[in-house]
């Protein structure tokens, strides 16, 4: 989930790509005494930040939120199952990337089989609050007043004059004269609304503390924010107050309205909305217009740098987005084609599309990309096997097919050597038919080659043929054997 940020009250979240220097990051290190499966390796990241993405370059596994530490921080784990070559080597060389919407860090690591590695990641946040109350608004109930807080944080703690009325996002009803309701905002499930309804006929309502209350708000790892009614306002019958609670980067610079023109601010807001809607070309254009509209005042230097970085960021997102669309369209065309030799091409296109969406989710985290990734992975499960088909022919006369009596064995060799020339070895998988044709299906990674062995009934041929499966792709081929 992307956080709302402020720059002149409207600083876009996209500008926070320039805030990578605020990240506190410790590279994952091996945890002594912790072992896992000898055919896997694990990376653990401890972070106070929600919605963290944990990926690596040598596989499609993604980190998962598995729980919280005793201090409340979140624990993310990524387990990589080593492939056959990595198991032989005893390690995997990969680049681990930890990211949230506001920034990321990467590490080139050597992850050893059976080992666990742990690191930390943090972007510090603090609360701020915007008063969205309407001076003329009236709460239409006798003897009642209402105060509401809207936030992306679903686990707020709210105190009324020091007494907790909401804990971890759940109403406590701890005061008899305060009724609390917590719900999702209508039309936007990403926002939580905390509504406090006060009985202005209660005995407590006559006190100055009730009329001019102090609300204390906090969430996991944020500062405690104190909110008071605007100057001159009181919590009386039929009054209502509305606040929006925001999380800002601790070091986000809040400038005055004089720094940027309203036109520039609007362009930045347009860019942010386009970015949220995944319209990266449009967002890039708005950011460029905002950059072009800046003056030469030294006060806008930081904004200029941030806008330039956002333009680069949107350009990169655009490239991956367009590539993903191209591959998905290509897959659709292949599926609709009548080609009988398209499975390998479709699988490869799915793999490329997966790379695109994985990069998009890293650069611009969004539930849509996670859905695409999940669907593609599910589609790829159907390709977790290899189909090899073709015809066996005479090596000296390729117009002549071998009419049966040849068995097919799966072997664990990538190449054909002299020891394989005349004897059966490996696992029997099938045989060719009387027209010399064959079709074999095996799970990926099971065998590295197929050995074609004439049976004792074959009185013409006595030397074996071979097909390498090193590339683990669907094959349509011709196999040659000799007398």
C-alpha positions in Angstrom: 0.0 0.0 0.0 1.4 3.4 -0.9 1.5 6.1 1.8 0.2 9.6 1.3 3.0 12.2 1.6 3.0 16.0 1.8 5.0 18.7 0.0 3.2 21.9 0.5 0.3 19.8 1.8 0.3 17.9 -1.6 3.8 16.3 -2.0 3.3 13.1 -3.9 4.3 9.7 -2.7 6.3 9.2 -5.9 8.7 11.9 -4.9 9.9 9.7 -2.0 12.0 7.7 -4.5 14.5 10.4 -3.7 14.5 9.4 0.0 16.6 6.2 -0.2 19.2 7.8 2.0 16.7 7.6 4.8 16.7 3.8 4.8 18.4 2.0 7.6 19.5 -1.3 6.2 21.7 -4.1 7.5 22.7 -6.7 4.8 21.5 -10.3 5.6 24.2 -12.2 7.5 24.4 -15.9 8.2 22.6 -16.8 11.5 24.9 -19.1 13.5 23.4 -22.4 14.7 20.3 -22.1 12.5 19.9 -24.7 9.8 17.2 -25.6 7.3 16.7 -28.2 4.6 20.1 -29.0 3.0 18.5 -28.4 -0.5 17.3 -24.9 0.4 18.5 -21.5 1.7 16.5 -18.8 3.6 16.6 -15.0 3.9 14.9 -13.3 6.8 14.2 -9.5 7.0 13.0 -7.9 10.2 11.3 -4.5 9.7 8.8 -2.1 11.3 7.5 -1.3 7.8 4.4 -2.9 6.4 3.8 -4.0 2.8 7.5 -4.9 2.4 8.6 -6.7 -0.8 11.4 -9.3 -0.6 12.7 -10.8 -3.9 15.8 -12.2 -5.4 17.3 -12.5 -8.9 17.9 -16.2 -9.2 14.4 -17.4 -8.7 10.7 -16.5 -8.6 10.2 -17.0 -4.9 9.0 -14.0 -3.0 9.3 -13.2 0.7 6.2 -13.7 2.9 5.1 -12.0 6.1 5.2 -14.9 8.6 4.5 -13.1 11.8 5.8 -10.5 14.3 8.8 -10.3 16.6 8.4 -9.9 20.4 9.0 -6.2 19.9 6.2 -5.9 17.3 8.4 -5.7 14.2 7.4 -7.7 11.2 9.2 -10.8 10.1 9.5 -11.6 6.3 11.0 -14.9 5.1 12.1 -15.9 1.6 13.0 -19.6 1.0 14.9 -20.5 -2.2 14.9 -24.2 -3.2 18.3 -24.8 -4.8 18.2 -26.2 -8.4 20.4 -29.2 -9.3 23.5 -27.2 -10.2 23.2 -25.1 -7.1 22.9 -28.2 -5.0 26.1 -29.6 -6.6 27.9 -26.3 -5.9 26.4 -26.0 -2.4 25.4 -22.4 -2.8 23.4 -19.8 -4.8 24.7 -16.5 -6.0 21.9 -14.0 -6.1 20.9 -10.4 -5.6 18.3 -9.9 -2.8 16.1 -6.8 -3.0 14.1 -5.4 -0.1 11.7 -2.6 -1.0 8.6 -0.6 0.0 6.9 2.0 -2.1 9.2 4.7 -0.8 12.6 3.1 -1.6 14.6 -0.1 -1.8 18.0 -1.7 -1.0 19.7 -4.6 -2.7 22.6 -6.9 -1.8 24.6 -9.3 -3.9 24.9 -12.4 -1.7 26.2 -16.0 -1.7 23.6 -18.1 0.0 24.8 -21.5 1.1 22.8 -24.6 1.2 21.0 -25.3 4.5 21.8 -21.9 5.9 19.6 -19.0 7.1 20.5 -15.3 6.7 19.0 -12.4 8.6 19.0 -8.6 8.0 17.0 -5.5 8.9 15.2 -2.7 6.9 13.6 0.4 8.1 12.2 3.7 6.7 11.2 5.9 9.7 7.8 7.5 9.7 5.9 10.0 11.8 2.3 10.9 12.0 0.8 14.1 10.8 -2.9 15.2 10.7 -4.9 17.3 8.4 -8.1 19.0 9.7 -10.8 18.4 7.1 -13.7 19.7 9.2 -16.3 21.8 7.7 -17.1 24.8 9.9 -20.8 24.7 8.8 -21.2 21.0 9.2 -23.9 19.9 11.8 -24.2 16.5 13.4 -27.9 15.9 13.1 -28.6 14.1 16.4 -29.7 15.7 19.7 -27.2 15.5 22.5 -24.5 14.0 20.3 -21.2 15.2 18.8 -18.8 13.3 16.5 -15.1 13.2 15.8 -13.8 11.0 13.0 -10.2 10.0 11.9 -9.6 8.5 8.5 -6.3 6.7 7.9 -4.5 4.1 5.8 -3.4 2.6 9.2 -5.8 -0.2 10.3 -4.1 -0.6 13.7 -4.4 2.9 15.3 -4.4 3.5 19.0 -6.6 6.4 19.9 -6.7 8.0 23.3 -9.3 10.6 24.5 -7.8 12.8 27.3 -5.4 10.0 28.1 -7.9 7.1 28.2 -7.5 4.5 25.4 -10.7 4.1 23.4 -9.2 2.3 20.3 -6.5 -0.3 20.7 -4.8 -1.9 17.7 -7.6 -0.7 15.5 -10.4 -2.2 17.7 -12.9 -0.2 19.7 -12.7 -0.6 23.5 -15.9 1.3 24.6 -13.9 2.1 27.8 -15.8 5.4 28.5 -19.6 5.3 29.0 -20.1 8.6 27.2 -18.0 7.7 24.1 -19.3 5.2 21.5 -16.6 4.0 19.1 -17.1 2.5 15.6 -14.3 1.3 13.3 -15.1 0.5 9.6 -13.7 0.7 6.1 -14.3 3.9 4.1 -17.2 3.4 1.6 -15.7 2.8 -1.8 -12.1 2.6 -0.6 -11.2 -0.5 1.4 -7.7 0.8 1.8 -8.8 3.5 4.3 -10.1 2.9 7.8 -12.5 5.3 9.5 -12.5 5.6 13.3 -15.7 7.3 14.5 -16.1 8.6 18.1 -19.6 9.7 19.0 -19.9 11.6 22.3 -22.9 12.0 24.6 -23.0 15.8 25.3 -25.7 15.3 27.9 -23.4 13.2 30.1 -21.9 14.6 33.4 -18.4 14.6 31.8 -19.6 16.9 29.0 -19.8 19.8 31.4 -16.0 19.8 32.0 -13.5 22.0 30.1 -11.5 18.8 29.2 -14.5 17.4 27.4 -15.2 20.5 25.5 -11.5 21.1 24.5 -10.2 17.5 24.4 -6.8 16.1 23.4 -6.7 13.1 21.2 -3.5 10.9 21.2 -2.9 8.8 18.1 -0.2 6.3 17.3 0.4 3.2 15.3 3.2 0.6 15.1 6.6 2.3 15.4 5.2 5.8 14.8 5.4 8.8 17.1 2.4 9.7 19.3 0.5 12.5 17.6 -1.6 14.9 19.8 -4.7 16.4 18.0 -6.8 19.2 19.4 -9.8 21.0 18.1 -9.1 24.1 16.1 -8.8 27.4 17.9 -12.2 28.5 19.3 -14.0 25.2 18.6 -15.6 23.1 21.3 -17.1 19.6 21.5 -20.7 20.6 21.9 -24.0 19.1 20.8 -24.5 18.7 17.0 -20.8 19.5 16.3 -18.7 17.3 14.1 -15.0 17.2 13.3 -13.1 15.3 10.7 -9.4 14.6 10.5 -7.2 12.7 8.0 -4.2 11.0 9.6 -1.1 10.6 7.4 2.3 9.0 7.7 5.2 11.0 6.5 8.9 10.2 6.2 10.6 11.6 9.2 12.9 13.8 7.1 10.3 14.8 4.5 10.7 18.6 3.9 7.5 20.5 4.4 7.7 23.8 2.4 5.4 26.8 2.4 2.9 27.5 -0.3 5.2 30.3 -1.6 7.8 27.9 -2.9 5.8 26.4 -5.8 3.0 27.8 -7.9 -0.5 26.2 -7.7 -0.1 25.1 -11.3 3.1 23.1 -10.4 1.3 21.6 -7.4 -1.6 20.5 -9.6 0.8 18.9 -12.1 2.5 17.0 -9.3 -0.9 15.9 -8.0 -1.9 14.8 -11.5 1.3 12.8 -11.8 0.7 11.1 -8.5 -2.8 10.1 -9.4 -1.7 8.8 -12.8 1.1 6.8 -11.1 -1.4 5.2 -8.7 -3.6 4.3 -11.7 -0.5 2.7 -13.3 -0.6 5.2 -16.2 3.1 5.6 -16.3 3.4 7.5 -19.6 0.9 10.1 -18.4 2.6 10.3 -15.0 6.0 10.8 -16.7 4.5 13.6 -18.8 3.0 15.4 -15.7 6.3 15.1 -13.8 8.1 16.6 -16.8 5.7 19.5 -17.0 6.0 20.1 -13.3 9.8 20.1 -13.7 9.6 22.5 -16.6 7.4 24.8 -14.6 10.0 25.2 -11.8 11.8 28.5 -11.5 15.5 28.9 -10.7 15.0 29.7 -7.0 17.4 27.7 -4.8 14.5 26.6 -2.6 13.3 24.3 -5.3 16.6 22.4 -5.8 15.4 19.4 -3.7 12.1 19.3 -5.6 13.9 19.4 -8.9 16.1 16.4 -8.0 13.0 14.5 -6.8 11.1 15.2 -10.0 14.0 14.1 -12.1 14.3 10.9 -10.2 10.5 10.3 -10.6 10.7 10.8 -14.4 13.5 8.2 -14.5 11.4 5.9 -12.3 8.3 6.3 -14.4 10.4 5.6 -17.6 11.6 2.4 -16.1 8.0 1.4 -15.1 6.8 2.2 -18.6 9.4 0.0 -20.2 8.5 -3.0 -18.0 4.8 -2.4 -18.4 5.0 -2.2 -22.2 7.1 -5.4 -22.3 4.6 -7.2 -20.1 1.8 -6.2 -22.4 3.7 -7.3 -25.4 4.4 -10.8 -24.0 0.8 -11.3 -22.8 -0.5 -10.3 -26.3 2.0 -12.7 -27.8 0.8 -15.5 -25.6 -2.8 -14.8 -26.6 -1.8 -15.0 -30.3 0.1 -18.2 -29.8 -2.7 -19.9 -28.0 -5.1 -19.0 -30.9 -2.7 -20.2 -33.5 -2.8 -23.7 -35.0 0.9 -24.4 -34.6 1.6 -27.8 -33.2 5.0 -26.8 -31.9 4.1 -23.8 -29.7 4.3 -25.1 -26.1 8.0 -24.2 -25.5 7.4 -20.7 -27.0 4.3 -20.1 -24.8 6.2 -21.2 -21.7 9.2 -18.9 -22.5 6.8 -15.9 -23.1 5.1 -16.6 -19.7 8.6 -16.6 -18.1 9.4 -13.3 -19.6 6.1 -11.8 -18.6 6.7 -13.0 -15.1 10.1 -11.2 -15.0 8.3 -8.0 -16.2 5.5 -8.1 -13.5 8.1 -9.0 -10.8 10.1 -5.9 -11.7 6.9 -3.8 -11.8 5.9 -5.0 -8.3 9.4 -4.2 -7.1 9.4 -0.7 -8.6 5.8 0.2 -8.0 4.2 -2.3 -5.5 0.5 -2.9 -6.3 -1.9 -5.7 -5.6 -2.6 -5.9 -9.3 0.9 -7.1 -10.0 0.8 -9.6 -7.2 -2.4 -11.0 -8.8 -0.7 -11.2 -12.3 2.4 -12.9 -10.7 0.2 -15.5 -9.0 -1.8 -16.2 -12.2 1.3 -16.6 -14.3 2.9 -18.9 -11.7 -0.3 -21.0 -11.8 -0.1 -21.1 -15.6 3.5 -22.2 -15.5 2.6 -25.2 -13.3 1.1 -26.6 -16.5 4.5 -26.4 -18.1 6.4 -28.3 -15.4 7.1 -31.1 -17.8 8.8 -31.6 -21.1 7.3 -33.3 -24.1 9.8 -34.8 -26.6 8.5 -36.1 -29.9 9.9 -37.0 -33.2 11.1 -39.8 -35.5 14.0 -42.2 -35.3 15.9 -42.5 -38.6 18.9 -44.4 -40.0 22.1 -42.4 -39.5 23.4 -43.3 -43.0 20.2 -42.8 -44.9 18.0 -40.1 -43.3 15.1 -41.0 -45.6 14.8 -44.4 -43.9 12.8 -44.6 -40.6 13.5 -47.2 -38.0 10.5 -49.5 -37.8 10.1 -50.2 -34.1 12.1 -52.3 -31.7 13.8 -49.4 -30.0 13.3 -48.6 -26.3 13.7 -45.1 -24.8 15.5 -44.6 -21.5 15.8 -41.4 -19.3 19.5 -40.8 -18.3 21.3 -38.3 -16.1 23.9 -37.3 -18.6 24.0 -34.1 -20.7 26.2 -35.7 -23.4 26.5 -39.0 -25.3 29.8 -40.8 -24.6 31.3 -44.1 -25.6 30.0 -46.0 -22.6 26.4 -45.3 -23.8 26.9 -46.6 -27.4 25.7 -50.1 -27.1 23.9 -50.9 -23.8 20.8 -49.9 -22.0 21.1 -47.7 -19.0 18.9 -45.3 -17.0 15.1 -45.6 -16.6 12.9 -47.2 -19.2 10.3 -44.6 -20.4 8.8 -46.1 -23.5 9.5 -47.2 -27.0 9.1 -46.0 -30.6 6.2 -47.3 -32.7 6.3 -49.3 -36.0 6.6 -46.0 -38.0 9.6 -44.8 -36.1 7.7 -42.1 -34.2 7.8 -41.5 -30.4 6.4 -39.1 -27.8 7.8 -39.0 -24.3 6.6 -36.7 -21.4 8.9 -36.3 -18.3 8.9 -33.9 -15.4 11.4 -31.1 -15.7 14.7 -31.7 -14.0 14.1 -35.5 -13.9 16.5 -36.4 -16.7 19.2 -34.6 -18.7 19.0 -36.9 -21.8 17.1 -39.6 -23.6 18.9 -42.8 -24.8 17.4 -44.7 -27.7 18.4 -48.4 -27.4 17.6 -51.1 -30.1 16.1 -54.2 -28.4 17.3 -57.7 -28.8 14.5 -58.2 -31.4 16.0 -55.6 -33.6 18.3 -57.4 -36.1 19.3 -54.3 -38.1 20.5 -51.8 -35.6 22.8 -52.3 -32.6 24.0 -48.7 -31.7 22.2 -46.3 -29.5 20.9 -42.8 -30.3 20.7 -39.8 -27.9 18.8 -36.5 -27.3 20.0 -34.0 -24.8 17.4 -32.4 -22.5 19.8 -29.9 -21.0 17.7 -26.9 -22.0 14.6 -28.5 -20.4 12.3 -27.3 -23.3 9.6 -29.0 -25.3 11.3 -30.6 -28.2 10.3 -31.9 -31.7 13.4 -33.6 -33.1 14.8 -36.4 -35.2 17.0 -39.1 -33.6 19.6 -41.1 -35.6 20.9 -44.6 -34.9 23.4 -46.8 -36.7 23.8 -50.4 -37.6 
